[in-house]
């Protein structure tokens, strides 16, 4: 079946199945695998707007299909597809290799179709992208639903592409034209967050795996709603910070979605799935009134789905009491990144450790059924000793709340890249970074390395690449020891965790030795000898990734609810 526009999501590296790659712990703290097969939410929102405007869309997650089936031929799949425009996300920097290789394949098999790239990374590197033969267009900005409808109208009905806001494009003579980023909505109440679009996609094209947000989502679905685009925080290493948003996306202040609309979004998800819902963005960014209205709305709607809330800074007891009153129980996620106050201040997080301890205690005392705390290795001002001390503080925190308290602490390397557009990327000397990749092409090449350590795009004044890798494994072992000593994991779990970390460290060093082999054929042979072991360690290298799963029914268990939800959606239209 043809489509007007097909959204393609590539794996991080193409074809990862045919390369000897040891990924390491680069994705231990996100839902997807190191292939980064999770496509951005923009696929769904743009599809929803285009469908409403009368266009037929399709989402094809090539990365999930490649993970699911070793025999799946992505190029043959692309060859069989038919659309006027192929939209490929280059949103997260780790897709610099896969997205461009997929773009080449599309152009090879569909020379008359338009190849468009979009997302944060595309917006940053749009000039470099437009110099590539396989790229016809780049859509810039963080809210491109309306510009995409305008684009499709012109491509199908005629008109001047100069009228499409945010678009960089090539005219008939191959000259690059750059339209200004002029569509920057002050709020995002107009955006359609509709999981029904994905479900209808599956039914229409009879392609379940192709539409999955990430591998395994059908068994443990986790959904999201967005409260904001943009950010009010100034974290130095973050590509989603206020600084990066202004530089890359021309957004001078956050655009919020009204609490009422966010509650509607959660209600719509509840119509389809009894899945946990991650509420993206700290509810307090838009002020105290925003959080109060949100909790009042979800209570009024009788929301039963488990909500996961996000903090950008510690919260007081009043916030948690509102959450408990509205939700009964809920989960929290908080990323201080370091327990070293000096390191935290250097990155732009100006709160003390007493505040972190307070917010954990207040949350667990007021309905929070799970509190996730995230730390990283590879930050400005962070020494090896500072990174290890951050892990050691975990013992104090677990002793403070009790060994059976639902406090989960994670520690992983800051990998693989420092975000382009962040303050640290733009002024590395000030933040103590040294980069091995600056351009898009340099990032694309570095992704093709056989080891996660050599994929790191940076080292710091305080830690080399080797230091960051070794400290990451030391921190993982120390965290497991503390969890065991605090009675949170069994001896068997401790042995399994430290065993995996030890094996991963050995593998990393083996690759270093293999890379010193001068004979290219022998070097390649050596790298292939570690592929199977490296794949076995693709997930849960430095933590137990299953801790990140929420208990929920599969989409198959939700089938009756999905059918009912679709009927309600049709009635609303």
N, C-alpha and C positions, 0 to 999 in steps of 0.2 A: 504494500500500500504506500502510495506517495505521500509526502508531506510538504507543506510550504517551507518549513524550516525544521531542521534536525539539530538538536543540541548533543554534541559529542563530548564525552569525558574520557580523557586518556589516562593511562597509568603514569606514575612519576617518570619512569624510564621505560622506553620502548626498545626492544621487547625484553622485559626483565626476565622472562622465562628462558631466554637464549643467551643470558649473560651470567658470568660467575660473580654474583653480588652478595656481600655480607652486610645486611642492612643495620644490624645492631639495634640500639634502643630508641631510634629516632621517632617512632610512633607509639611508644608505650603508653602515652597519656592521652591518646585520641581514639575515637571509635574505630577508625579504619586501620588497615595494615600499613606496613612501610611502602606499599605501592600507592598509598594515598588515593584509594579508589572512591572516596567520598566526594560527590559533586557539590558545588555551591548551591545554596538555597535559591539563588537567582535563576537557575534553570526552571524551577517550579513557578516562581512569581512571574517571570517573563512569559512562560508558556500560558499561564492563566490569563494574562492580559491579551495575548495574541489570540487565544481561543475565543475569548469574549468578543474580540473584534472580527471573528469569522475566519481566522486562519487555522490551518491544521498543523499541529506541532507534534514532535516526537522527541523523547529523551532516550539516548542510547549510551549506557554506561559501559564502554569497552573494557575498562579496567576490571569491573566486577566479573564480566564474562571471561576475561583472560585468567582471572584467579580461579574461577569456578571450574574451568575445563581446560586442561593442558592442550587439547586438540583444537580449541577455538581459534579460528583464523580471523584476526581483526581486519586484515586487508580485504579478504573476501567479503566480510560483512559490509565494509565500507563500499565496496564495488557494487553490491546489490542494493544499496540504499538509493533513494531518489528524492531530491529536494532542490528548491531554488537556491537555498542558502544553508550552509553548514556552519553552525556557531560552536566554536570550541572554546572552553574556558581555560584561560591562563590566569587564574585568580590567585592561587597560592604558588609561591616561587618554586617549590619542588616539582612542579609540572613543566618546567622550562624545557626539558628534554622530550617527554612524551607528547605534549601538546603540539610541538613543532613537527615532530615526526608524523603525527596523525594528519596535520595540515598538509604535509607533502603528499600523503597518500590520497587524501580527498582531491587535491588539485590534479594528481596524476590520473585518477579514474573519473573525475567529474570536472574537466577543464572549463566548462561553461558555467558551472555553479559558482556562487560567491562564497569565499572562505572568510569568515569573520572571527576575530578573537576578542575576548572581553574579560573583565575582572580587574582586581587591584594591580597585579603584576603587569598585565597588558596596558593598563593606564599609565603606569610608570615608564615602561619601555616602549611606548607606542611608536616613537620615531624609529627605533631600531627594528621593530616589527614591520613597519611599513616599507622598509628597504628589502624585505625578503620576498622572493618571487611567489611563495606559497600563501602569502597573506594579502587579501584584497581590502580588508577593512579592519579597523579597531574601534570598538565602542567603549568610550571612556566614561568614568563616573561611577557612582555607587547606586544610582537609581535609574536604570535604563529601560524600565518597562514601557513607559510612554514613548521614548525615542525609538524603541523597537517597533512599535505599532506604526509610527510615522515612516520608518525605514521600509517596512513591508508594504505599506500603501504605495510608496513611490516605486519600489521594485516591481510591483504587480500591476499598478494602474498608470504609472508614468509620473514624471515630475523631476524636480531638481534635488539631487542628494545634498546640495549646499543647505537645504532647509532642514536637514536632520540634525538636531542638537547633539553635541558630544561625539560626533562621528569623524574619524579620520578615514579617508578613502582614496582610491586611485581612479582618475578619470579615464576616458577611452584611450587617451594618449599615454597612459601609464604615469601621469604626473600625480604626485601626492597632494591631496587637498586636506586641510585640517579645519574642521568646523569648531568653533569655541565650545567649551564645556559650559553651556548656558542653562541646561536643565538640572537644577540643583534644588529640589523641593525642600521647603522649610519644615514640612512634616511628612510622614509616610502613611497617613491615613488612607491615601488612594491606592496603596499597594494591595494586591490580592494574594494572600497567603492561603492557598487552597490545596490541601493534600488530595482532594478529589481529582485534581488535574492529573496527578501521578497515577491514581487508580484507573481513571478513564483511559489513560495512555496504555496501561497494561492490557486492559480489555480490548481496546481497538486494535492493537498490534500483536496481541497474543504473545507478549514478550515480557515475562516477569523479571528475569535477571537483568535485562537491559535497562529497566527503569528503577532498579533498586538504588537507594542512596549510597549504600556501601555493602560489602560482602557480609552476609549474615543478618542484615537488617530485617529480613522476612521472619527470622526466628526470634529476634530480640529487638523489636522496633522501638526506636527512640525518636521522638518528634521535637520540633523547635518552633517557637514563636519569637518574633523580634520586637523589642520595645524601642529600638533606636538604630539609626545609621549615623555613623560618626561617633565621636567620643569627646568627653570633657577632660580626660586625663592626659598627662604628658609623659608617659613612660618612655624612657630613652630608646629602648630596643624594639619597640612595638610599631609595626606598620599600620596598625589601626588607631594610633594615637591622634590627638588633636593636631599635632604638628604634621603628621603624615597625611591626614585627611585634607588639610589646607594645601599642602604642597602638591599632592598627587591628584586629588579629586576635586580641588577648588572649593571644598566645604569649610566654611569659616566657623560653623557651630553645628552641634548635633541636630538631627531631624528626628523628632520623637513620634511614635505612634500613640494615639490617645489610649489611656487605660481601658476605656470601654471597647475599643476595637481589638486590643490585645485579648481581652476577656472573650470577645466574640470568636477570635481565632482559636482559642483553647476550646471553646464550646463546639466549634466546627470539627476540630480534631476528635473530640470526645464522641461526636456523631459517628465517626468512622472507626476509631481505634481506642481501646482501653490501654493506651501506652503512656509511659512517663513523658512529660513535656518539659523541655529545657527552655526556660525564659531567658533569652539572650539580652544582656545588659543589666547593669545595676539599677534596680527600680527607683533608687534615690537620686539618680543623675539629674532628673528634671524637677527635683524638689520633693519635700515631704508630702505635699498634697498628691503627687502622682502615685506614690506607694499606697497612700490611704485610699484613693479612688480605685486603684487596681484591686486591692484586697476586698473592698466593698463589692466590686463588680463580680469577682469570681465567686464570692459567697452568695450573692443574689442569684447567680446562674446555677448554683448547685454543682460546681465542678467537682468531679470525683477522681479524675486522672491525677496521678502523683506529679507534683510540680517540683522542678529543680531550679532553685534561684541562685543568682550570681551576685557576688560582692566584689567591688573594686577597692573598698576600704572597710575597716571594721564597722560593725553596726551595734547599736545599743539595744537594750531589752525591749523598748517600745516597738521597734521594728519586728522583733520576733514574736511578741505578743499579738500583733496584728496578723502575722502570718499564721500563727496557731489558731486564732479565732476564725479566720477565713477558711483554712485548709485542713485543720486537724493536725496532720503531719505532712512533712515536706522535707526536701534535701537542700543542702547549701554547698556551693563551690566557691573557693577563695584562693587566690594565687598571690601570696606575698613575695614569692620567688626566692627570697632569702630570709633567714632569721637573723642575719647580721644587719643591725640597724644602719650601719655606715654604708653597706652595699645597697640596701633598699633605698636610702636617701639619694644615693648616686644615680639610681635608675628613675627617680621621680616619685617614689612611694614614701610619703612623709608621715608615717605613723610608727608608734613604738611597739615593742613586744608585749607590753602589758595590755595594749589594746587588742592584740591578736588573741591573747589568752582569754580576755574578757569576752570577746565576741564568740569564741568557741563555747565557753561555759554558758553564756546567755542563750545561745541557739539550742544547745542540747537540753537546757532546762525549760524550753518553751516550744516543744513539739517537733524539733528537728530530729528526724529519724536517721539521718546520715550527713556527716560533715566531711567534705573532701578538701584537703589542704595540699597545695602544689608548690614544690620548690624546684630550682634549676641550678645547673652548673655551667659556668661560662659567662658570667655577668661582669660588668664594669666594677673595678675595685675588688673583685672577689679572688682571693688567694685559695690555694688548696686547703689550708687550715680553716679558712672561713667556710668553705663548702662543706667540709667534714663536720664543723661545729653546728652547722644548720641541721644536719642529720642527727647529731647527738642530742639536740634540743628535743627531738621527738620523744625521748624517754621521759622528760619532764612533763610534756603535754599529755602523754598517755597516763602517767601516774596521777596527773592533776584530775583527769576526768574518770579514771578507772579503766581497767583492762577490757571490760566488756562494753564500754561506750562506743557508739558508732562513729568514731573519729578515724578517718583513713588518711594517711600521710604518704605522699608520693614524692620521689626525687628522680629527675632525669636530666640528661644534658640538654642545653639550649641548642637544638639541632633541627635541620642542618644549616640554616642560613640566618643571618641578621637581616631583618626585613628591609628591603629597599624603600626609601621614603622616610624611614625612622630617623630620629635625631642622631642615633649612633652611626647609621649608615652614611648619612650626609656629612657628618663631622667626626670621622673615626679617631682622629688624633685626640680630640677633647675627651672622648669616652674610652680611650685606651685600646681601641681595636686595630688590628692589622688584617686586611682582607686579601684573600686569594682569588676572589672573583668580584668584579664590579659591573661588567656589562652583562646583558642577557646571554650572549654567546658564551661568555666565560662561565656563567652559572650552568648553562646547558652542558658544557664539556665536563665540568667538575662532577656533575651528577652521574657521569658514566664511569666513575671510579669503582674499584671492587670492594672498598671498605668504607663504612660510615665515617670513620675518622678522616679519611682523605676526601670525603664529601663535604666536611665542615668548611664553610666559606671563610672562616675567620680563626684567629687566635687573639689573645689579649696580652696586654703588658704584664699581666700577673700569671697567666697560664698559657703554655703552648698547646697546640693540637694534642700532642702526646699527653700533656698534663690533664687536659679536659677529659680525654678518653679514660685514662687510668683512674682519675679521681671519680669519674662517673661509676666505674665498677667498684671502687673502694667504698663509695657512698652507698651503693646498692647492698653490698655485703654487710656494712655496718648497720644499715636500716633493718635488714633481716635479723641480725643479731639482737638488736634492741626489741623488735617485735616479739622475738622468741623469749627474751628475758622478761618482757612485760606480760608474758602469757597470752599473747594475741594470736600466735601461730604455733602449731605443734612441731615437734622435733622433725617429723617427716616433711612437713612443709618447709621448715628451715633448711633442711638438707637439700631439698629439691631446688629452692630459690638460690642458695649459694652455689649449688652444683652448676646450675645454668649460667650464673654469672661467671664462675670460674672457667667454664667451657668457652664462653663468649670471649673472655679476655685472652685465653690461649689462642683462639681462632684469629683474633685481631693481630696478635704478635706473629702468628704463622704467615698471615698475609704480608705483613711488613717484610718478613724474610724472603718470601716468594718474589716480591717486587724488586728485590736486589739482584735477582737472577738476570744476567746479561742476555742470555739466549732467549729470544722472543717466544719461540715455540715451547721451550721448557718452562718459561714463565707462565704462558697461557695454560699449559698442562697442569702446572701446580695450582693455579687459581681454580680451574675446573674441579680439582680434587676436593676442594672445600665447599663446593656449591650445595651439596645435599645437607651437610651439617649447618651451613649458613641459613638455609631455608627452614630447618627445624627450629632455629632460634629467631625466626622473623618476628615473633610476638613474645611479650612477657620476658624480655631480656633482663631488665633491672627491676621489675615489679611484677606483681600478679595482675595481669590486665583484666582478668575476670572480675576483679574487685570493682571495675568500672561499670559492670553490667547491672541493670535494674531488673528486678523480677517482673516479667510481663508475659502475656500470652502472645503466641506467634500471630502473624496476620491471618493464618488459616483458622485459628481459634476465634478470630474476630470477624469471620466471613458474614454472619448474619447482621452484625452491626454495620459492616461496610455497605451491604445492600440497602439497609435502612437509611444510612447516611446519604447514599446516592439519591434515593428517592426524595429525601428532605431537601437536598441541594437543588434538584430539578424543580421542586415546588417553590423554592425561594426565587428561582429565576422566573 
